[in-house]
Amino acid sequence: MDNVAIVVEDLEGAIAFFTELGLVLDGRARIEGPWADRTVGLDGVRSDIAVMRTPDGHGGLELTKYHAPAVVGPDPGAVPPNTRGMHRVMFAVTDIDDVVARLGKHGAELVGDLVRYEDSYRLCYLRGPEGIIVALAEQLG
């Protein structure tokens, strides 16, 4: 897998959030033209993307802000974690308390609680920019 795309309204805010999480901005581009229309099955596509890579370079996120056509769908801030479709992206972290605190400065809020799963992990879900649910896992031991 190369990346997962996430549609956002505030591209700069999403870049800042995922940079704080440890991803690295790999590139930005304007996407438009007949090839883009044909690829995604929409007419008049005009969007800006930012590709964020994990520090090991093995995965990433493509953050996409559509200028045209207009974004559609429910308010992601109101969608619960059990909604049909892709609902979260999980990241392995080494100090979950520190990451939660740093992401809180970018508006992230815990969806539930920070919990311990047996002697294996500490886990939590955060609601990040525009309601994106990000899961964090810190391996114990």
SVG drawing of the C-alpha trace seen along z (x, -y; Angstrom):
<svg xmlns="http://www.w3.org/2000/svg" viewBox="-24 -26 37 35">
<polyline fill="none" stroke="black" stroke-width="0.4" points="0.0,0.0 1.3,-3.4 -1.2,-5.8 -4.6,-6.5 -6.5,-9.6 -8.4,-11.8 -10.5,-14.7 -10.2,-17.8 -11.4,-21.4 -8.4,-22.9 -5.3,-21.5 -2.8,-23.6 -4.4,-22.5 -4.3,-18.9 -0.7,-19.2 0.2,-20.7 -1.7,-18.0 0.0,-15.1 3.4,-16.8 3.0,-16.9 2.2,-13.2 5.5,-12.6 4.7,-12.4 6.8,-14.2 5.5,-16.4 6.7,-14.6 5.2,-16.9 2.3,-19.1 0.5,-19.4 -2.5,-20.9 -4.6,-18.2 -6.9,-19.2 -7.5,-18.5 -9.2,-15.8 -7.0,-13.0 -8.1,-13.8 -11.7,-14.0 -11.5,-10.6 -9.6,-9.0 -12.0,-9.9 -15.2,-10.0 -16.1,-13.6 -16.2,-16.6 -14.2,-19.8 -11.9,-18.4 -9.6,-21.0 -7.9,-20.0 -4.7,-20.5 -3.0,-17.6 -0.3,-17.1 1.4,-13.8 2.5,-12.9 4.9,-10.0 5.6,-8.0 9.1,-8.4 10.1,-5.0 8.8,-5.9 6.7,-2.8 3.3,-4.4 1.5,-7.7 -1.5,-9.9 -2.7,-12.0 -4.5,-14.9 -6.9,-16.3 -8.7,-19.7 -11.3,-19.9 -11.9,-23.3 -14.3,-21.8 -16.6,-20.1 -17.8,-20.9 -17.2,-18.4 -20.2,-16.3 -21.1,-14.0 -21.9,-14.1 -20.1,-16.2 -17.2,-13.9 -17.1,-15.5 -20.5,-14.0 -19.8,-10.5 -19.3,-7.8 -16.5,-5.2 -19.0,-2.4 -20.1,-4.2 -19.9,-2.1 -16.8,-2.8 -13.2,-3.6 -13.3,-5.2 -9.8,-5.5 -6.0,-5.4 -3.8,-3.9 -0.2,-4.9 2.3,-3.2 3.9,-5.7 6.6,-5.4 5.1,-7.8 1.4,-8.0 0.9,-10.5 3.2,-12.9 1.6,-12.4 -1.9,-13.0 -0.8,-16.2 0.9,-17.5 -2.0,-16.7 -4.3,-18.3 -2.6,-21.6 -3.9,-21.1 -7.5,-20.5 -7.5,-16.7 -9.8,-15.3 -10.0,-11.8 -13.1,-9.9 -13.1,-7.6 -10.4,-6.9 -6.7,-6.1 -6.7,-2.4 -4.4,0.5 -4.9,3.7 -3.6,6.5 0.2,6.3 0.5,5.5 -0.6,2.0 -1.9,-1.4 -4.5,-2.6 -6.8,-5.5 -8.8,-7.1 -8.5,-10.8 -10.8,-13.0 -8.4,-15.2 -8.9,-17.9 -12.3,-17.8 -13.4,-14.8 -10.8,-12.4 -10.4,-9.6 -6.8,-8.7 -5.9,-5.7 -2.7,-5.5 -1.0,-2.4 2.0,-2.3 3.5,1.2 4.4,2.1 7.5,4.0"/>
</svg>
